[in-house]
Amino acid sequence: MNKFAIFDLDDTLVDSAGAVDRWFIELTEQRNLGADGLDFLRAEQQRPVAPQETFQAIIDRFGFTESPDELRSIFLERVPLLSRTFDGVAHNLQELRARGWRTALLTNGTALDQQPKMRDGMADLFDVVCFADDETSRKPDPEIFRLVADRAAGRLDGAWVIGDSLEHDIAGGAAVGMSTIWVSGGRALPDGAPTPTRVVASVGEVFPLLLAMG
């Protein structure tokens, strides 16, 4: 049994989507955007475009005086403060390590963007923490998984990757011989999507699976 697991951060260990929505509500209340404004913000979040384009669309819609970079700075300041670690994560990560597991955190994004979300001493619960956008590759590139395994003195073949993204976590992990657990959030597996080894609705279901195997 290869007791090595790589975890994603956003919407796997931390409720990032919920934090974004809480910021939309906060922004709506602060600037009197109304219910239609909140609906616009939520719809804009779903558009598959670059963040800069999203912030520009918000500015154009509401006539904000900030530049896209300035609005992004507000977003980056507030969203980490509104993010919440899912219940039981810290305790369960401690339990994994107590049972001899090596653990790594691999998240796309920079340390500047991602580190503030890591509360409750989360950084100390991993053998390695890797912010992929500060490296030379990012998920799902196989090289970033190999980099993390090297730094953690772990072996990828038969190890586990846990994440909410079928493209970045599941396909990326499978490409380097890892077993995969998709944190679905209740979503159905789309047709033609990478097939995970296991599917769970929330990260709380991951830890009993790993402990039972290890």
Beta strands, then each sheet from edge to edge (+ up, - down):
strand 1: 4-7
strand 2: 102-107
strand 3: 128-131
strand 4: 160-163
strand 5: 179-183
strand 6: 198-200
sheet 1: 3+ 2+ 1+ 4+ 5+ 6+
end
